[in-house]
Amino acid sequence: IAPKCRVLLGREMTKIHEEFIEGIPDALLTELSGRAKIVGEFSCFIRTRV
């Protein structure tokens, strides 16, 4: 993945605990690695045009 592309991660979509986070890959990695526990199903959307 290009380092400056935009990525959207959706977790537990259509469920009560759904969550969406968006950013560049490094920022998302920082966000997720700071969490104590990561559970659930994820979907990843990658923007191909800048």
Secondary structure, 3 states (H helix, E strand, C coil): CCCCCCEEEEECCCCCCCEEEEECHHHHHHHHHCCCCCCCCEEEEECCCC
